[in-house]
Amino acid sequence: MWTTAKAPSLDEMEAMAHEMFERLPKTFRSLCEGLIIRVDDFPTEEVLDEMQAESEFDLLGLFQGVGLPQQSHGDIARLPNMVWLYRRPILDYWAEHEETLGHIVRHVLIHEIGHHFGLSDADMEAIEAQAK
């Protein structure tokens, strides 16, 4: 069985992330208008330095942008908010834990979107419990 198993590609993991996003509560998704979800193998060196990561495997995901609590109506045009999921660190985490890959992707996605909203860990856990 394992001889034919392979890790998902960047495109496959991005499709999985979008599928997981569609399973989140509709009220939550509607507040994410314009949010872009992307998958890359690893964070950039700039991101690793900014986050003071010791290794490229330290970050599973990242929210980049201006969270809702910091936005104002007078803001000038800005880049869209983005959530990055990092494929190789997620796969490494998956290999070392009992959770399914889909559960890990959903968890990281909710956690990173939670930064967009300024949510607490308890709030994010409640949203994850509502996801199907």
DADAJO-V842582 format. One record per residue. RES is the residue in one small letter. SS is DSSP state (a for helix, b for strand, c for the rest). NEAR is the number of other C-alpha atoms within 10 Angstrom. Layout:
BEGIN
res,ss,near
RES,SS,NEAR
RES,SS,NEAR
END
This chain:
BEGIN
res,ss,near
m,c,4
w,c,5
t,c,5
t,c,5
a,c,7
k,c,7
a,c,11
p,c,15
s,c,14
l,a,17
d,a,12
e,a,12
m,a,21
e,a,21
a,a,16
m,a,17
a,a,21
h,a,17
e,a,13
m,a,19
f,a,20
e,a,13
r,c,15
l,c,19
p,c,15
k,a,12
t,a,8
f,a,15
r,a,14
s,a,10
l,c,12
c,c,15
e,c,10
g,c,10
l,c,17
i,b,14
i,b,18
r,b,19
v,b,21
d,b,17
d,c,18
f,c,22
p,c,25
t,c,11
e,a,12
e,a,9
v,a,15
l,a,17
d,a,12
e,a,9
m,c,12
q,c,10
a,c,14
e,c,10
s,c,13
e,c,17
f,c,19
d,c,17
l,c,22
l,c,24
g,b,24
l,b,21
f,b,21
q,b,19
g,c,17
v,c,17
g,c,15
l,a,15
p,a,11
q,a,11
q,c,10
s,c,9
h,c,5
g,c,6
d,c,8
i,c,7
a,c,6
r,c,8
l,c,9
p,c,13
n,c,19
m,b,19
v,b,24
w,b,24
l,b,28
y,b,26
r,a,25
r,a,22
p,a,20
i,a,21
l,a,18
d,a,12
y,a,17
w,a,17
a,a,12
e,a,8
h,c,10
e,c,8
e,c,11
t,c,10
l,a,19
g,a,14
h,a,13
i,a,17
v,a,26
r,a,21
h,a,17
v,a,21
l,a,24
i,a,22
h,a,23
e,a,23
i,a,28
g,a,21
h,a,21
h,a,23
f,a,17
g,c,15
l,c,15
s,c,12
d,a,12
a,a,9
d,a,13
m,a,20
e,a,16
a,a,11
i,a,17
e,a,19
a,a,11
q,a,11
a,c,16
k,c,9
END
